Amino acid sequence: MLPDANGRPTTVAVAYVAAPILVNGDVVGVVSLGKPKTNIQRFIEYARRKIVAAVLVACAAAIVVALLLYLWVSRPMQSLVE
């Protein structure tokens, strides 16, 4: 447990990754790495915002392309109708 800003104990979720150390096929130790999930959560929020922005730009581009195709096809047909 780590203290928060007010000195109260708080729990911090940590993501761990481990890899064995092998010598002649025998496990003689383990190397592990831990990272607080608060850092991971910030990365996920940043990536989520980027993905949402990319989806909105792609949708806007698709609407513009659809509108241009509609005008390209409909104008000659309107000329034929007249």
N, C-alpha and C positions, 0 to 999 in steps of 0.2 A: 504494500500500500504506500502511496505517496501523499504528502500533504497538499491540499488545495491552497488557494490564495489566502484563505482565512486560517490556515494551519490545521484544518480538520483532515483526518485521513480519508482518502478516496481510492477507489480501485481503478486501475487503468488496464483496459483490455490490450493484450499484446499478441501479435501474430508471430509464431515461431516457425523456423525452417531448420531442419537438422540433416546432416550428412555423416555417414560413418567414416571412420578412418580405418582402412584395411592394411594389414601387413601380412603378406603371404596367405591371403584369404581369410585371416582372422580379424575380427573387429577389436581394435585396441583402444578406441576412443571415439568420441563424437564431437563434431564441430556444429554448434548451433548459433543461430542469429535470431534475435527478437526485435520487433519493431512495433512501437505503439500504434494501435489502430486509429488513433486520432489523426495521424499523418496520412494513413490510407484513406480515411473518410474524406479528408480535404481533397485528395487526388480524385476520388470518385465524384465528388461534387463538381470539381473543375471539369472533369471529363464529361459529366452529364450536361453541364451548361454548353460545352462545345458541341456535343452531339445534337442537342436541341436546336442550337443556332444553325448547324449544318442542315438539319432536316427542314427547318423553316426556309432557308435559302433554296434548297432543292425543290421544295413545294412551290415557292414563288417562281422559280425558273420554269418549272413544269407548267404552271398556269400561263406564263407569258408565252411559252412555246405553243401551247394549245390554242391560245388566242390568235397568235400569228398564223398558225395552220388553218384555223377556222376562217380568218379573213382571206387568206390566200385561196382557199377553196370556194368560199361563199361568194366572193365578188364576181368571178367569172360566171358562176351559176346565176347570179342576180342579173348579169348582163344578158344571158340567154333568156331568162324569164321576161325581161322587158322587151 
